[in-house]
């Protein structure tokens, strides 16, 4: 992997955290969309698509979602660059088998794919400490195993992202987010969350 930097845009970051907050009682996941700048050694995470909050390891639904997402973003010159996961229990900070398997799957197509795991303790501390670092931990693939990366390898593109996030949390903006599960239940629910930041 070298010393790649993973730079996450504000909207992608906020979307993933809101997805986890909406479904606090279950594991959630999503994919990261962006581009790889090999010259700078940066994986730019431009957008995020919340996937599931129930049956997160169900392969047929995952395959359908990934095909639709790739098709949608290809026209913008973007592709899948990683995966996001939040565990069901707030005290669980381990990268589980489902997250590793989906990460492995994405690495077949994009070897530099990273996995972001929500850190609930960082999220809970955010209003008190006014931290500017992401509330998630970056994992990268090293051979056949996933390892935690140094915190400076994952950066927020906009330093004020946590301030904006707190504003969305205080107004319970997570109620407006739709994931692929929601879309499969009701096709009127927009898995792209086009209007989330309007």
Residue pairs with C-beta under 8 A, 6 or more apart in sequence:
1 112
1 140
1 141
1 142
2 41
3 41
3 153
4 41
4 42
4 43
4 112
4 140
4 153
5 40
5 41
5 42
5 43
5 153
5 154
5 155
6 42
6 43
6 45
6 82
6 114
6 138
6 153
6 154
6 155
7 42
7 43
7 44
7 45
7 155
7 156
7 157
8 32
8 45
8 116
8 134
8 154
8 155
8 156
8 157
9 34
9 44
9 45
9 46
9 47
9 157
9 158
10 156
10 157
10 158
10 160
10 161
10 164
11 47
11 48
11 196
11 197
12 32
12 33
12 34
12 45
12 46
12 47
12 48
13 45
13 48
13 134
13 156
13 161
13 165
14 161
14 164
14 165
14 168
14 197
15 30
15 47
15 48
15 50
15 177
15 193
15 196
16 30
16 48
16 50
16 84
16 86
16 116
16 118
16 136
17 118
17 123
17 135
17 165
18 168
18 169
18 173
18 174
18 177
18 196
19 28
19 30
19 50
19 53
19 86
19 174
19 177
19 179
20 28
20 86
20 118
20 123
21 169
21 174
22 28
22 53
22 174
22 175
22 177
23 53
24 90
25 88
26 53
26 54
26 88
27 53
27 56
27 85
27 86
27 87
27 88
27 96
27 98
28 50
28 51
28 52
28 53
28 56
28 85
28 86
28 179
29 50
29 51
29 52
29 56
29 83
29 84
29 85
29 86
29 98
29 99
29 102
30 48
30 49
30 50
30 51
30 83
30 84
30 179
31 48
31 49
31 51
31 65
31 66
31 69
31 80
31 82
31 83
31 84
31 106
32 45
32 47
32 48
32 80
32 81
32 82
32 83
32 84
32 114
32 116
33 45
33 46
33 47
33 48
33 49
33 69
33 73
33 78
33 79
33 80
33 81
34 43
34 44
34 45
34 46
34 47
34 78
34 79
34 81
34 82
35 43
35 44
35 46
35 77
35 78
35 79
35 81
36 42
36 43
36 44
36 81
36 110
36 112
37 43
37 44
43 81
43 82
43 112
43 114
44 81
44 157
45 81
45 82
46 78
47 73
47 78
48 84
49 65
49 69
49 180
49 191
49 192
50 177
50 178
50 179
50 180
50 191
50 193
51 62
51 65
51 179
51 180
51 181
52 58
52 61
52 62
52 65
52 179
52 180
52 181
53 179
53 181
54 181
55 61
56 98
57 98
57 101
57 102
61 180
61 184
62 102
65 180
65 191
66 80
69 80
70 79
70 80
72 192
73 79
73 80
79 109
79 110
80 106
80 109
80 110
80 113
81 110
81 112
81 113
81 114
82 103
82 106
82 110
82 113
82 114
82 115
82 116
83 99
83 102
83 103
83 106
83 113
83 114
83 115
83 116
84 115
84 116
84 118
84 136
85 95
85 96
85 98
85 99
85 102
85 115
85 116
85 117
85 118
86 117
86 118
86 120
87 93
87 94
87 96
87 117
87 118
87 120
90 120
90 121
90 124
91 120
93 117
93 119
93 120
93 121
93 137
95 115
95 117
95 139
95 146
99 115
99 117
100 115
100 146
103 113
103 115
103 139
103 141
103 146
104 141
106 113
107 113
107 141
111 141
112 140
113 141
114 138
114 139
114 140
114 149
114 154
115 138
115 139
115 140
115 146
116 134
116 136
116 137
116 138
116 139
116 154
117 136
117 137
117 139
118 135
118 136
119 135
119 136
119 137
122 131
122 133
122 134
122 135
122 136
123 135
125 131
126 135
126 162
126 165
126 166
127 166
130 162
130 163
131 162
132 156
132 159
132 160
132 162
133 151
133 156
133 162
134 154
134 155
134 156
134 161
135 162
135 165
136 154
137 148
137 149
137 151
137 154
138 148
138 149
138 151
138 153
138 154
139 146
139 147
139 148
139 149
140 146
140 147
140 149
140 153
156 162
158 164
168 174
173 196
176 193
176 195
176 196
177 193
177 196
178 189
178 190
178 191
178 193
179 191
180 191
182 189
182 191
183 189
183 190
183 191
